Amino acid sequence: MVTVIMRRWRGAVRAEHAERYLAHQSETGVREYRATPGNRGAVVLRRPVGDLVEVVTLSLWDSMDDVRRFAGDEPERAVFYPGDDDLLVEKDEHVDHWEVVEADLDPGGDRGRS
């Protein structure tokens, strides 16, 4: 069985800063994920919550050693970048890691269509 690790981080921004933050995150964290050997990809989620926009970032990794290559010796601590504090009004300092035990994804996106 192939093991994949999913790393999950959460933060929130004011609604008027959401697009700016998402672009910033793409240029910093997501770009660094993708440049790190052992990264299999990233998914960024957003949803309105009151007057904020919650952002959840999921990244997939071959192993915890690969996560450490990105995050350092304390992989459960979030990684932040210059400019994050200018936009984030909530930021989790802790990151969760999950072992992916099953994934049934349709890469073509056309399952169930006639």
N, C-alpha and C positions, 0 to 999 in steps of 0.2 A: 504494500500500500504506500502510495506517495503521500508524504506529509506536507501540508502547506500551513503556514502561520498567517492569521489575519490580525493586523494591528488596527486598533480603533481609538480615534481621538475625537473630542468634541469641543466646540467653542460656539460663541454667538457674537453677532455684530448688530449694530443698529441697521434697520431696513435700508436707510439711505446710503449706507456704506457697503452693502452686500456685494454688489458687482465689483467694486474696487477691491474688497478683501479677497473675493474668489480669484480675481486676476493675480493679486499679490501671492496668494497661496499657490497658485499654479506655477508661478515663476520662481518660487522658493522651495517649499516643502515637497510638492509633487515632482518638481524637476529633480530635486535631490534624491527622492525615492527612486525614480526611474534611472538615475545615473549610478545607483548603488548595485553592485553585483548581487544576485540572489533575489532582487525585487521582480515580482511577476506582474505588477500593475497596481493601479490605485483607482478608487471610486470616491468621488466627492458628492455628498448629499446635502441638500438644504431644504429647510421648511420654515415657514413663518410661525413664530410662537409669540403671540402678543405683538409688541412693537419691535421685537427683535427677529433676526433670522438666525436660526440654529444651523450650524455647519458640522457635519460628521464626516471624517475622512477615514476610509478603510484602505489599507494597503496589504498586499499579499506578498509573502516571502517564502523562500525555500526552507529556511531554518531560523531558529533563534540566533544562531551565529551571524546570519546575514542581517537580521534586525539589529544586532549589536554593532555591526559594521556601519550601519546608518546612525543609530541612536547613541552609541557609546556603551560604557560599562554598566549603566543603569537604564536598561531599555524600557523600564516601566515609567520613566520620567519623560515628559513631553519635550519635544525639540521645538524651540521658538527661533524666530528670525527677526532681524532689525525691521521695524515697521509694524510688527504684529501688535505691539502695545498701543499703537496709534489708532488701530481699528477694532480690536477685540474688546468687548465689554465683559465677556465671560470667557474663561479659558481653563480647561481642565489641565492640571499639572500632571495628572496620572494618565497613563495609556494602558488599555487592556489588550491582552494578547489571547487569541483563541486558536485552537487547532481545528482546522477545517476537516470534518469527517465525511462530508458529502456535499457535492455541488452538482446540480443538474441544470446546466445553462444551455441555451440555444444560441450559439454564436451567430446564426443567420437571421435570427429574429422573426422567422416566419412560421414557427410551429403553430398549428391550429388554424392557419389561414387556408381558405379554399382557393 
